[in-house]
Amino acid sequence: QVQLVESGGGLVQAGGSLRLSCAASRSIFSTNIMGWYRQAPGKQRELVATITNGGLTNYADSVKGRFTISRDNAKNTVYLQMISLKSEDTAVYYCKLYVFRESREYWGQGTQVTVSS
């Protein structure tokens, strides 16, 4: 079992920045992907960005150039640096871990990001 704990959400004005963090409760030594997803009210959960334990990244088109995902494997933590925030970025942001050897995914509880225009 792995618990994921997100932090760093909050209220920010449009154009501002936030950094989200997600810490896993234990080290994952096998191949895995960590990522951020978001869900706005009345909408489906959508991918924001992912990063493999080897550092390969993938971004949704809507956040390319504004968001940066990174991870510190020694701290079992993934980060999402968000700049130039827009009102449409308002959502609950969830951290996800997928462990290939276990064929299992884990989700955090979510952290609210609200961007005021």
Contacts in CASP RR format, 6 or more apart in sequence:
PFRMAT RR
TARGET T0000
AUTHOR 0000-0000-0000
METHOD contacts of the structure
MODEL  1
QVQLVESGGGLVQAGGSLRLSCAASRSIFSTNIMGWYRQAPGKQRELVAT
ITNGGLTNYADSVKGRFTISRDNAKNTVYLQMISLKSEDTAVYYCKLYVF
RESREYWGQGTQVTVSS
1 25 0 8 1.000
2 24 0 8 1.000
2 25 0 8 1.000
2 26 0 8 1.000
2 28 0 8 1.000
2 97 0 8 1.000
2 99 0 8 1.000
2 106 0 8 1.000
3 24 0 8 1.000
3 25 0 8 1.000
3 106 0 8 1.000
3 108 0 8 1.000
4 22 0 8 1.000
4 23 0 8 1.000
4 24 0 8 1.000
4 25 0 8 1.000
4 95 0 8 1.000
4 96 0 8 1.000
4 97 0 8 1.000
4 106 0 8 1.000
4 107 0 8 1.000
4 108 0 8 1.000
4 109 0 8 1.000
5 22 0 8 1.000
5 23 0 8 1.000
5 25 0 8 1.000
5 108 0 8 1.000
5 109 0 8 1.000
6 20 0 8 1.000
6 21 0 8 1.000
6 22 0 8 1.000
6 93 0 8 1.000
6 94 0 8 1.000
6 95 0 8 1.000
6 108 0 8 1.000
6 109 0 8 1.000
6 110 0 8 1.000
6 111 0 8 1.000
7 20 0 8 1.000
7 21 0 8 1.000
7 22 0 8 1.000
7 23 0 8 1.000
7 111 0 8 1.000
8 18 0 8 1.000
8 19 0 8 1.000
8 20 0 8 1.000
8 21 0 8 1.000
8 111 0 8 1.000
9 18 0 8 1.000
9 20 0 8 1.000
9 93 0 8 1.000
9 111 0 8 1.000
9 112 0 8 1.000
9 113 0 8 1.000
10 18 0 8 1.000
10 111 0 8 1.000
10 112 0 8 1.000
10 113 0 8 1.000
10 114 0 8 1.000
11 114 0 8 1.000
11 115 0 8 1.000
11 116 0 8 1.000
12 18 0 8 1.000
12 85 0 8 1.000
12 113 0 8 1.000
12 114 0 8 1.000
12 115 0 8 1.000
12 116 0 8 1.000
13 85 0 8 1.000
13 115 0 8 1.000
13 116 0 8 1.000
14 85 0 8 1.000
14 86 0 8 1.000
14 87 0 8 1.000
14 115 0 8 1.000
14 116 0 8 1.000
14 117 0 8 1.000
15 83 0 8 1.000
15 84 0 8 1.000
15 85 0 8 1.000
15 86 0 8 1.000
15 115 0 8 1.000
16 83 0 8 1.000
16 84 0 8 1.000
16 85 0 8 1.000
16 115 0 8 1.000
17 81 0 8 1.000
17 82 0 8 1.000
17 83 0 8 1.000
17 84 0 8 1.000
17 85 0 8 1.000
18 82 0 8 1.000
18 85 0 8 1.000
18 113 0 8 1.000
19 79 0 8 1.000
19 80 0 8 1.000
19 81 0 8 1.000
19 82 0 8 1.000
20 36 0 8 1.000
20 79 0 8 1.000
20 80 0 8 1.000
20 82 0 8 1.000
20 93 0 8 1.000
20 95 0 8 1.000
20 111 0 8 1.000
20 113 0 8 1.000
21 77 0 8 1.000
21 78 0 8 1.000
21 79 0 8 1.000
22 34 0 8 1.000
22 35 0 8 1.000
22 36 0 8 1.000
22 77 0 8 1.000
22 78 0 8 1.000
22 79 0 8 1.000
22 80 0 8 1.000
22 95 0 8 1.000
22 108 0 8 1.000
23 75 0 8 1.000
23 76 0 8 1.000
23 77 0 8 1.000
24 34 0 8 1.000
24 76 0 8 1.000
24 77 0 8 1.000
24 97 0 8 1.000
24 106 0 8 1.000
25 76 0 8 1.000
26 76 0 8 1.000
27 73 0 8 1.000
27 76 0 8 1.000
28 53 0 8 1.000
28 76 0 8 1.000
28 97 0 8 1.000
28 99 0 8 1.000
30 99 0 8 1.000
30 100 0 8 1.000
30 101 0 8 1.000
30 102 0 8 1.000
31 52 0 8 1.000
31 53 0 8 1.000
31 99 0 8 1.000
31 100 0 8 1.000
31 101 0 8 1.000
32 52 0 8 1.000
32 53 0 8 1.000
32 97 0 8 1.000
32 98 0 8 1.000
32 99 0 8 1.000
32 100 0 8 1.000
33 50 0 8 1.000
33 51 0 8 1.000
33 52 0 8 1.000
33 53 0 8 1.000
33 97 0 8 1.000
33 98 0 8 1.000
33 100 0 8 1.000
34 50 0 8 1.000
34 51 0 8 1.000
34 53 0 8 1.000
34 71 0 8 1.000
34 78 0 8 1.000
34 95 0 8 1.000
34 96 0 8 1.000
34 97 0 8 1.000
34 98 0 8 1.000
35 47 0 8 1.000
35 48 0 8 1.000
35 49 0 8 1.000
35 50 0 8 1.000
35 51 0 8 1.000
35 69 0 8 1.000
35 78 0 8 1.000
35 95 0 8 1.000
35 96 0 8 1.000
35 97 0 8 1.000
36 48 0 8 1.000
36 49 0 8 1.000
36 50 0 8 1.000
36 69 0 8 1.000
36 78 0 8 1.000
36 80 0 8 1.000
36 93 0 8 1.000
36 94 0 8 1.000
36 95 0 8 1.000
36 96 0 8 1.000
37 45 0 8 1.000
37 46 0 8 1.000
37 47 0 8 1.000
37 48 0 8 1.000
37 93 0 8 1.000
37 94 0 8 1.000
37 96 0 8 1.000
38 45 0 8 1.000
38 46 0 8 1.000
38 48 0 8 1.000
38 89 0 8 1.000
38 91 0 8 1.000
38 92 0 8 1.000
38 93 0 8 1.000
38 94 0 8 1.000
38 113 0 8 1.000
39 45 0 8 1.000
39 46 0 8 1.000
39 91 0 8 1.000
39 92 0 8 1.000
39 94 0 8 1.000
40 88 0 8 1.000
40 90 0 8 1.000
40 91 0 8 1.000
40 92 0 8 1.000
43 91 0 8 1.000
45 94 0 8 1.000
46 60 0 8 1.000
47 58 0 8 1.000
47 60 0 8 1.000
48 59 0 8 1.000
48 60 0 8 1.000
48 63 0 8 1.000
48 67 0 8 1.000
48 69 0 8 1.000
48 80 0 8 1.000
48 93 0 8 1.000
49 57 0 8 1.000
49 58 0 8 1.000
49 59 0 8 1.000
49 60 0 8 1.000
49 63 0 8 1.000
49 67 0 8 1.000
49 68 0 8 1.000
49 69 0 8 1.000
49 80 0 8 1.000
50 57 0 8 1.000
50 58 0 8 1.000
50 69 0 8 1.000
51 57 0 8 1.000
51 58 0 8 1.000
51 69 0 8 1.000
51 70 0 8 1.000
51 71 0 8 1.000
51 78 0 8 1.000
53 71 0 8 1.000
53 73 0 8 1.000
55 71 0 8 1.000
57 69 0 8 1.000
59 65 0 8 1.000
59 67 0 8 1.000
59 69 0 8 1.000
62 88 0 8 1.000
63 82 0 8 1.000
63 89 0 8 1.000
66 82 0 8 1.000
66 83 0 8 1.000
66 84 0 8 1.000
66 85 0 8 1.000
67 80 0 8 1.000
67 81 0 8 1.000
67 82 0 8 1.000
67 83 0 8 1.000
68 80 0 8 1.000
68 81 0 8 1.000
69 78 0 8 1.000
69 79 0 8 1.000
69 80 0 8 1.000
69 81 0 8 1.000
70 78 0 8 1.000
70 79 0 8 1.000
70 81 0 8 1.000
71 77 0 8 1.000
71 78 0 8 1.000
71 79 0 8 1.000
72 79 0 8 1.000
78 95 0 8 1.000
80 93 0 8 1.000
82 89 0 8 1.000
82 113 0 8 1.000
85 113 0 8 1.000
85 115 0 8 1.000
86 115 0 8 1.000
87 115 0 8 1.000
87 116 0 8 1.000
87 117 0 8 1.000
88 115 0 8 1.000
89 113 0 8 1.000
89 115 0 8 1.000
90 113 0 8 1.000
90 114 0 8 1.000
90 115 0 8 1.000
91 113 0 8 1.000
92 110 0 8 1.000
92 111 0 8 1.000
92 112 0 8 1.000
92 113 0 8 1.000
93 110 0 8 1.000
93 111 0 8 1.000
93 112 0 8 1.000
93 113 0 8 1.000
94 107 0 8 1.000
94 108 0 8 1.000
94 109 0 8 1.000
94 110 0 8 1.000
95 107 0 8 1.000
95 108 0 8 1.000
95 110 0 8 1.000
96 105 0 8 1.000
96 106 0 8 1.000
96 107 0 8 1.000
96 108 0 8 1.000
97 105 0 8 1.000
97 106 0 8 1.000
98 104 0 8 1.000
98 105 0 8 1.000
98 106 0 8 1.000
99 105 0 8 1.000
99 106 0 8 1.000
END
